[in-house]
Every structure is written in C-alpha cells, then in structure tokens.
C-alpha cells in the first residue's frame, strides 16, 4: 500500500472538522483571502502582528511530537501528549510510518507493528459525501486527503505549504451567485423626470436610511473575525440582525417611485444591498458551514464598494438635476461631502 494515501481509522467528526476549518481560515486563510483589491479606507489589511500571529498558530507544537497543534485536530490526537496511544512511538513518527496514532500496536517485542491501516479503511475514509454535504464537509475531507498525500511524501510541511493547500482546496468552492437580482420590473418608475421628482426621490431614500440607521454600527467583518476567534455564536447572531437591517433598507427603497432617468442607479443600490444581505447571511453560518461563510466574506467588500459607488452616482445625478436639500431634509445626507 502506498503511504501517500494513508488516513486514520478514526476520521475526525464533523464538529472537529468545522473547528479545524475555522481555525485555519482565521490563522492562514485570512492572509490570502483579504488580498482582494478594495478601498483601504474602509477595509485595511492584516497588520504585521496579525500575520505573525497566524504564522505562530500554524507552527505551534505544544507536545513536541513533530505534529503541529492544528494537525493534532485532524488526527484527534492529544496535543499535550507526544504519544497519544502510549505504544512508545510518538504521534508524528507513527503518521510518517503510516500507522494509526490512536491505536497501540499489539505486536510482540521484535515483531513489526500491527497498527497499520488497510486499503479498505483508507477508501472508506476518503470517499466524499453526496450532494447534501455542505461545502465545509467536502472541503474538510478533501483537505485531509491532500494534506496526507503531502505529509507522506516526505517533503517538509511548512506553514507556507499549509496556506497554499488551504487556498487550493477553498478555490474549488467559489462564492455562491447572488440569489435575487432586482430589475426594473420590481420598481415603480415615475413618469416625471424633473427636479421636483428627483428631490422627492432623494428625500424618500434618505428617509428610509434614517429610519433604519440604528441597524448599522460595528463593521460586519470585524464582528465576523471576532466570532471566529472566540467561536462565539452570540456574535454571529448579531450578523443575523444585520440581515434584517439590509432587508428593511431594500424593502423601503424598492417601493419608492423613481424618476425614469435614475432607474439604473436605483437598481444598483438595490442589488448592492441585496449582495450585502446575502453575503452577511453566509457569514452568519460560520459555525455551521464555514466554507460558505468564507465565500460571503469574499463577496462582502465588493458589495460595499458597489453600494458606495451607487450612492456616489445618485449624489452626482441629484446635483446635475439642480437638486438642493436643506439641512433639515432627509435627502441632505446624499449630497454631503
């Protein structure tokens, strides 16, 4: 049997795999995920301290058994015990030899160990599930298989290799396409296209934003990253409230009569809000399906950019139509510099 395909008898449970993916997304995945082009003013990048912390997480080996702590999660071995099954061979060495670090060898002294894995078990543990599996289920199994192939090849498995492996596997699961696309059929187009119509539209949009402004607050990516770091479902519940916030904005803005000349901008606003809503919905599933949530974080900054651009276009359109708002009018926020 070739060593490159060896997997343990005790495949990690789904809960363990989710925990692993969350750990790796936070520690390593963020380094490459957040390199997407974006407005630095709104997002910023990972600091040198954060990158150093991620590298430290990937390199940590508390029990000095040549298995990193995050690898111990894959194997379900004890990160504080260098020989989990107590058979005299440390966990890292057993894995290199294609042996099960959770089952002690019962061979007589001087005889070859008998805790090797058989082909049937390997095939069972590497079979990907059916269509009802989440992206996290599939990624975890694929990651584990690829990890073992690299580990058993004898090549050094560095933190850079871990990051590349995660990136390669996650790239097979691109963000889901936007479910709802708002079109002109969903809008109420006004026959008027004069300054008064634009003033009315701007004030109505501003009024919706002001009505729901308490739904904003802390940046969703900040909440998401903190929730991953602390595995805090209460923080994720905050993201669910944000989904309701975006729904309220969409439902309020979409029914406003829009001047015919501003329909495309109106739809840009609605679709950017829809994209934000759907991306935050995915982010809120971090504990249930972190791969899908990772896709949501990839979409999120682009949706924010799209919304900023759409409101910028609306402000320009209002100015070109000669609309001026008083400071006491709701639409004033759309022209503020």
BELTA-V473011 format. One record per residue. RES is the residue in one letter. SS is DSSP state (helix for helix, strand for strand, loop for the rest). PHI is phi in radians with two decimals (NA if undefined). PSI is psi in whole degrees, 0 to 359 (none if undefined). Layout:
BEGIN
res,ss,phi,psi
RES,SS,PHI,PSI
RES,SS,PHI,PSI
END
This chain:
BEGIN
res,ss,phi,psi
X,loop,NA,133
X,loop,-1.25,140
X,helix,-1.25,339
X,helix,-1.19,344
X,helix,-1.83,8
X,loop,-1.19,133
X,loop,-2.32,159
X,loop,-1.36,156
X,loop,-1.04,316
X,loop,-1.61,79
X,loop,-1.04,136
X,loop,-0.94,145
X,loop,-1.19,165
X,helix,-1.07,322
X,helix,-1.08,317
X,helix,-1.12,320
X,helix,-1.15,319
X,helix,-1.07,316
X,helix,-1.05,319
X,helix,-1.10,312
X,helix,-1.08,318
X,helix,-1.02,316
X,helix,-1.09,316
X,helix,-1.29,324
X,helix,-1.05,316
X,helix,-1.23,316
X,helix,-1.39,314
X,helix,-1.96,319
X,helix,-1.04,322
X,helix,-1.04,331
X,helix,-1.10,320
X,helix,-1.68,333
X,helix,-1.11,316
X,loop,-1.56,24
X,loop,-1.68,8
X,loop,-1.16,144
X,loop,-1.05,136
X,loop,-2.85,173
X,loop,-1.37,114
X,loop,-1.05,329
X,loop,-1.02,325
X,loop,-1.67,334
X,loop,-2.07,316
X,loop,1.21,180
X,loop,-2.12,178
X,loop,-1.24,138
X,loop,-1.34,166
X,helix,-1.06,325
X,helix,-1.14,320
X,helix,-1.15,319
X,helix,-1.10,317
X,helix,-1.10,321
X,helix,-1.14,319
X,helix,-1.07,315
X,helix,-1.09,321
X,helix,-1.14,322
X,helix,-1.08,316
X,helix,-1.21,333
X,helix,-1.63,351
X,loop,-1.14,132
X,loop,-2.47,84
X,loop,-1.06,321
X,loop,-1.75,7
X,loop,0.97,41
X,loop,-1.82,15
X,loop,1.22,16
X,loop,-2.01,123
X,loop,-1.11,156
X,helix,-1.04,323
X,helix,-1.24,333
X,helix,-1.21,326
X,helix,-1.06,327
X,helix,-1.11,321
X,helix,-1.06,319
X,helix,-1.55,346
X,loop,1.10,28
X,loop,-1.51,169
X,loop,-1.51,113
X,loop,-1.17,350
X,loop,-1.87,7
X,loop,-2.33,117
X,loop,-1.23,342
X,loop,-2.31,83
X,loop,-1.02,317
X,loop,-1.56,0
X,loop,1.15,29
X,loop,-1.74,11
X,loop,1.62,355
X,loop,-2.04,127
X,loop,-1.18,161
X,helix,-1.03,316
X,helix,-1.08,320
X,helix,-1.17,319
X,helix,-1.05,318
X,helix,-1.15,318
X,helix,-1.07,328
X,loop,-1.52,0
X,loop,1.34,27
X,strand,-1.85,160
X,loop,-1.47,116
X,loop,-1.30,356
X,loop,-1.80,350
X,loop,-2.16,117
X,loop,-1.23,146
X,loop,-1.22,138
X,loop,-1.88,13
X,loop,-1.17,150
X,loop,-1.18,154
X,loop,-0.92,133
X,loop,1.57,343
X,loop,-1.57,156
X,loop,-1.06,146
X,loop,-1.06,153
X,loop,-2.09,26
X,loop,-1.85,29
X,strand,-1.34,161
X,loop,-1.65,144
X,loop,-1.65,161
X,helix,-1.05,320
X,helix,-1.09,319
X,helix,-1.14,319
X,helix,-1.04,313
X,helix,-1.09,322
X,helix,-1.11,318
X,helix,-1.38,345
X,helix,-1.77,1
X,loop,-1.32,124
X,loop,-1.36,144
X,loop,-1.23,182
X,loop,-1.43,187
X,loop,-1.10,336
X,loop,-1.33,353
X,loop,-1.13,143
X,loop,-1.34,168
X,helix,-1.04,326
X,helix,-1.17,318
X,helix,-1.01,314
X,helix,-1.22,315
X,helix,-1.07,317
X,helix,-1.05,316
X,helix,-1.17,317
X,helix,-1.16,319
X,helix,-1.07,317
X,helix,-1.09,317
X,helix,-1.11,313
X,helix,-1.14,321
X,helix,-1.05,314
X,helix,-1.18,323
X,helix,-1.04,317
X,helix,-1.25,319
X,helix,-1.09,316
X,helix,-1.39,351
X,loop,-1.26,345
X,loop,1.59,356
X,loop,-1.36,150
X,loop,-1.06,136
X,loop,-1.86,91
X,loop,-1.56,172
X,helix,-1.10,327
X,helix,-1.15,321
X,helix,-1.14,321
X,helix,-1.09,315
X,helix,-1.09,318
X,helix,-1.14,319
X,helix,-1.12,315
X,helix,-1.04,314
X,helix,-1.07,315
X,helix,-1.06,317
X,helix,-1.26,315
X,helix,-1.09,328
X,loop,-1.10,346
X,loop,-1.36,352
X,loop,-2.15,75
X,loop,-1.17,161
X,loop,-0.99,146
X,loop,-1.18,144
X,loop,-1.16,155
X,loop,-1.05,129
X,loop,-1.29,318
X,loop,-2.00,124
X,loop,-1.97,117
X,loop,-1.38,137
X,loop,-2.24,176
X,helix,-1.07,332
X,helix,-1.12,338
X,helix,-1.59,1
X,loop,-1.96,157
X,loop,-1.81,105
X,strand,-1.60,126
X,strand,-1.41,145
X,loop,-1.29,338
X,loop,-1.42,143
X,loop,-2.44,31
X,loop,-1.77,184
X,helix,-1.03,320
X,helix,-1.10,321
X,helix,-1.15,320
X,helix,-1.21,322
X,helix,-1.08,315
X,helix,-1.08,317
X,helix,-1.12,313
X,helix,-1.05,318
X,helix,-1.15,323
X,helix,-1.18,318
X,helix,-1.10,314
X,helix,-1.05,322
X,helix,-1.14,321
X,helix,-1.11,316
X,helix,-1.09,314
X,helix,-1.13,323
X,helix,-1.07,324
X,loop,-1.93,16
X,helix,-1.13,337
X,helix,-1.19,347
X,helix,-1.37,352
X,loop,-1.46,214
X,loop,2.11,225
X,loop,-1.07,142
X,loop,-1.03,132
X,helix,-1.03,322
X,helix,-1.17,328
X,helix,-1.15,315
X,helix,-1.06,315
X,helix,-1.07,311
X,helix,-1.13,320
X,helix,-1.16,321
X,helix,-1.10,320
X,helix,-1.15,317
X,helix,-1.10,321
X,helix,-1.77,357
X,loop,0.83,52
X,loop,-1.83,107
X,helix,-1.23,337
X,helix,-1.15,322
X,helix,-1.11,321
X,helix,-1.16,329
X,helix,-1.10,329
X,helix,-1.08,322
X,helix,-1.13,326
X,helix,-1.12,324
X,helix,-1.15,326
X,helix,-1.15,326
X,helix,-1.03,316
X,helix,-1.09,322
X,helix,-1.02,311
X,helix,-1.17,325
X,helix,-1.08,318
X,helix,-1.11,319
X,helix,-1.09,314
X,helix,-1.06,311
X,helix,-1.14,329
X,helix,-1.32,319
X,helix,-1.37,325
X,helix,-1.17,337
X,loop,-1.60,357
X,loop,-1.28,128
X,loop,-1.04,128
X,strand,-1.98,134
X,strand,-1.02,144
X,helix,-0.99,327
X,helix,-1.31,350
X,helix,-1.97,10
X,helix,-1.04,315
X,helix,-1.11,322
X,helix,-1.18,318
X,helix,-0.97,315
X,helix,-1.22,326
X,helix,-1.06,319
X,helix,-1.13,312
X,helix,-1.08,317
X,helix,-1.26,328
X,helix,-1.18,318
X,helix,-1.12,321
X,helix,-1.11,318
X,helix,-1.13,320
X,helix,-1.09,314
X,helix,-1.02,313
X,helix,-1.20,325
X,helix,-1.20,321
X,helix,-1.21,325
X,helix,-1.00,316
X,helix,-1.18,319
X,helix,-1.07,326
X,loop,-1.20,348
X,loop,-1.62,20
X,loop,-0.97,322
X,loop,-1.43,336
X,loop,-1.58,317
X,loop,-2.58,77
X,helix,-1.07,335
X,helix,-1.16,315
X,helix,-1.09,320
X,helix,-1.14,326
X,helix,-1.11,320
X,helix,-1.06,323
X,helix,-1.10,321
X,helix,-1.20,333
X,helix,-1.25,326
X,helix,-1.38,324
X,helix,-0.87,306
X,helix,-1.11,328
X,helix,-1.21,326
X,helix,-1.17,320
X,helix,-1.08,315
X,helix,-1.01,317
X,helix,-1.09,321
X,helix,-1.20,318
X,helix,-1.05,315
X,helix,-1.12,320
X,helix,-1.13,316
X,helix,-1.21,329
X,helix,-1.12,317
X,helix,-1.11,320
X,helix,-1.11,317
X,helix,-1.05,318
X,helix,-1.13,319
X,helix,-1.14,318
X,helix,-1.10,318
X,helix,-1.13,319
X,helix,-1.14,330
X,loop,-1.44,2
X,loop,1.38,19
X,loop,-1.35,132
X,loop,-2.26,131
X,loop,-1.90,142
X,loop,-1.36,160
X,loop,-1.10,341
X,loop,-1.59,2
X,loop,-1.69,147
X,helix,-1.08,326
X,helix,-1.28,352
X,helix,-1.01,325
X,helix,-1.12,337
X,helix,-1.36,343
X,loop,-1.96,358
X,loop,-1.16,140
X,loop,-1.67,none
END
